[in-house]
Structure formats: C-alpha cells, structure tokens
Amino acid sequence: MQFYKYQGTGNDFIIIDDRSLTFQLDTAGIAQLCHRRFGIGADGLMLLQNETGYDFRMVYFNADGTEGTMCGNGGRCLVQFAAEQGIVQEKAHFIAMDGPHLAHITPETISLQMQDVANIAQHDDDYFTNTGSPHVVRYVQQVQFTDVKNIGAAIRYSEAYLGQNGTNVNFAEKLDPQTLFVRTYERGVEDETYSCGTGVTAAALVSNATKGMSSPIQIKTLGGELAVQFEGNSTDGYTQIFLIGPAKHVFTGEI
C-alpha cells in the first residue's frame, strides 16, 4: 500500500489514495502507522475517496486510530495532495464528516473554507466553540511557557466537556492587534501538536468576539504561520471563514 506524508505548519498526516476502496486497517493498525517510534509517525491519517457530486471525500482518523471530526490542516494537506495528483487544480470542492468544504489553491497556500460558526460560549474564564471540532480557548500570558500537555489534558477530560466526548484545548496569547500565538492540545493525539487548524480558527473567532481583533487574524504556531479570515460577529454568527497557510509533501513510501 502506497502512502504519502504531508504537513501543514508542522501538523503532519499520512495520506492514502483510497479511491479504489481497498483500505482495510482497523483502529489498532492506524494507530500503529501513526506511532512516532514504531510506525511512520503522524498526528493523523486521511483517506481520499470518490464521492458523487464532489471532487473527493475526506475521511480522517486521529493518531489513536479512532475516526475523527474535521481537521483543518488535514483538509488543507488533502487538497494539496489532490492537486498534486491532478484531481483538482485551482479549486477543490470536497466533503468531510462535518459537511462540504471549498478550497482555493495557489503555489504558496491552501485556503480552506471552514463551517459557519454560530455560537461562542463562556465557561468561567474559558471560551468554547465548535469549528468542525470542539475547542476550548484559554488566554494566557507567555504562552511559550504554558504546560500545554498537562493543563490541556485536565481540561480535555473534565466533566464540563464529557458531552462532547472531550474537547481540544487552545492556549492563546495576543501578541499585537492582529496576531495571536496559539498552542493546542489535541484529543485523539492526547498531546500538544505543532499546529491545529480548527483550533487556530476557534482562537481567531473568540479573539474577535472578546478582544475586538478584526479579520484577517495572523496566527503564530510552533510549526509556522497561518491566517484566519472571516465575516460576521459574535452576535450574528461567523461566515466565509477561511483557514490559510502552506501544505507540503514530505515524502512517499510503501507499507
């Protein structure tokens, strides 16, 4: 079985072209491939499948082998893969677990349209929203020194988010009027990742709602820089949300 390794600002993925529907690995097998000591190593695994009415279907699995919700950087990487395979050119229209997505392709960036967001809820000093996956956003000072793994795990497994099967957790610091530094603990990986697309999208929208930051918002992550542009506000909801950044092919191999 041939696989392709891609990364988007350090958020890395195994991609398999499954248009022939021959992929048969179970949860344990997927987790083995994603393991960074005993496998290829990745934050997740994606299948590209055929889907009537769309350029393709995105099927996403977390690093622990469970089927995941929407992954923003994963979606951008899958679009880049589809472009390099000649499936799409300047635009892509695909469907994922959370519904249809549009993407624009340039030589430097993939701009992925995210689902509309209607609600941002405040839980004590934290904020919660769903950008295709559930996310908590917590503002901190000097985010580079935050214990993301341990504090993130405590929030992820807390009773407040059991109804969401846990949550992803973002720690955000406002660096200047248009820039955030965001670090993310991802459920399914159960650790910090170098970047999280749905997470930085959540942080950008929450920062518009609570700190008056306007679109586009620049995002610094451990793995590189992203941008989030959008229309709307916290009262009327957010539409035309785009996650913008690079997506790169790392290597190709066989299992």
N, C-alpha and C positions, 0 to 999 in steps of 0.2 A: 504494500500500500504506500503510495507516494504522499508525502506531506510537505507543507510549506510553512516556514516560520516567518511571522511578521511582527512588527512592533510599532506602536503609536505612542510617542513620548515615554518609552520605557515600559508601557503596558504591553506584554508580549503574549502571542497566541499561536497555537498550532491550527493550521487551516487544512482541511481536506475537501477536495472536489468530490462531492457525493451525488453528482447528477445521475449516476447510474444506480443509486440506492444500494450500494454494496457494503456500506459501513456497518459493522456488527459488534463493535466493542461495547461492553457493559460498563457500569459505573466504576468498578474497580480497574478495568482496563484503561479507561480515560484518565483516571487519577494517576495510574502508573506512568502514562505518557507525559502528564503534566508535572510529574515529580522532578525536582531540580537536582536530585542526587542519583536517582535510579531510572530516569526517563529522559525525554527531550528537554523538559523544563518549560513551563509556561503558566501564565495567570488564567488561561482558559483554552478551550478547544472549540473550533467552529466548523460546521459543515455548510457547504454551499450546495443547495439543492434546486432543482427546477420547480417553478410554481407558475401555474397558468395565470396570465394577466400581469405578471411581474417579470423583471429581469432575472430574479432568483429569490430563493428563500434562505434566510439566515437562521441556523439552529445553533444555539450557544450552550456550552457546558462549562460549569465552574471547574476550577482546578481540582476540587474534591470529587469530580465525576458526576455531580448532580446537574440536571438541566437548569440553566439559569434564566433570569429575566433579561431585560435589554442591557447590552453593554455598548456604550458609546464609542470608545476607542476600538473595540472589536468590530463594530459596524463600519467604522472608517477603514480599518485594515481589510475587511472583507470586500469593500468597494474597490480598494486599491488592487487587491488580488483579482477581482473580476475584470478590472480594466486591463491588467497585465495579461490576462488570459483571453482578451478580445471579446469578452461577453458584453461589456459596456464601453462607452467612450467618454463623452463629456458629462453625461448624467447617468444616474442609476436610480431605478425605482424598484425597491425590494420590500419584502415583508418579513417581519420578525415576530417574536412572541407578543410584543406589545402593539402590533399593528403595522401599517405601511410606513415606509420612510423614503424620502427623496435625498439624493446626494449630488453635489456638484464636484467635478474632478478637474484639478489643474496639475501641472507638473510638480508643484510645491506642496499643495494641500488637498485634503478631502474635507469638504464642508457637508456635514450630515445634519439633516433636519430631524430634530427630536420631537416627541409627542408634546402637544399643548399641555400646559400645567395650570390648573385652576385654583389650587389651594396650597397655602403655606400655613402650617400650624405651629404655634409656640408651645414648647414644653419646658417650663421653668426658664432657664437661660439658653436653651437649645431651640432649634427650629427643625421642623420635619416637613418633607415634601416627597413626592414621587415623580421622578423624571424618566420613567420607564423601569426604574428600580427604586426601592425605598431608600431615602437618605436622611440622616441627621446632619445638621450643620452646627458646629460649635465654634465661636470666635475665641481665639487665644492670643496672647502676647508671645512673641518669639517662637513661632510655630516650629522652627528648626530644632528646638529643644523639647518638644512635646513627646511624651511617651505614647505614641500612636497605637502601638500594638496592645498594650495592657489596658489603657483607658478605653480604646476603641472596642476591645473585646467585652469589657464590662458593660458598655452601653449596648452593644450588639445583642447581648444575651439578657438584657434587663427585662423585667416584666412588662414595662411600658410598650415594648415592641414585639411581644410574643405573637400578637395577632398578625404581624407582618412576616412571621417566620424569621424574626430578627431583622436587623437593618444594617446598612452600610453607614459608616461614620466618617464625617469630614471635619478636619480641624483647619480653620481659615484665619489668616491674618491679612488685614488690609495694609498694603504697602504704600499705596498712593491713591489719589482719587479714581484711578481707572485700573488698578492692578491688585489682584489677590495672590497670596501664596497659599496653596491648598495641599494638605496631606490627607490620605484616605486609608482607612481600614476597611477591607472588603470582605463581606461574608462570602462563603464558598471558597475563598482563598485562605481565610482566617489569619490574615496578616496584613501588614501595610503593602500596598503596591506602589510602583513608581508614579502612577497616574491613574485616574479613573474618570472616564468621560461623563457618565451620568452624574458622578459626584461633583465634578467642577461645574457642571451645568446647574446642579442644585445650589451650589455655593454662590454662583453668579446671580441667580434669581433671588435668593434670600438676601443677598447684598444690595440688590436693587430695592427690595421691599423694606429693608431695615436700615440701610446706610445711604440710600439715595444714589448708589452708583448707577451710571447710565450705560446703555449699550453702545458699542461693544465693550465687554469687560475682558481685560487681559488676565490670563491665569498662569502663574508660575507653579510648576510641579517638580518633584525630584527628577523626573525624566525629561523635562523640556517645557516648552511653552505652548499654550493653547489659547483660544479666544472663544467667547460665547457672545453671540449677538441675538437680539430678541426684540419683539414688540409687545406692548401691553404693560400692565402693572399688577400689583398685588390685589387691587380691588376688582378689576375686571378679568384678571387672568392673563396668562402669557401665551403668545402665539408666535409663529415664524421663528422658532428657536433653532439656532444653528450652532453646532459644535465644530470648531475649525482648527485644523492642525495637520501635521505631517503624518504619513503612514508609510512604513518602509519594509521592503522584503529583506529578510536577514539571511536565510539560506533555505535550500531544498534538500530533502533526503527521502529515504525509504525505510519503512518499518518491516 
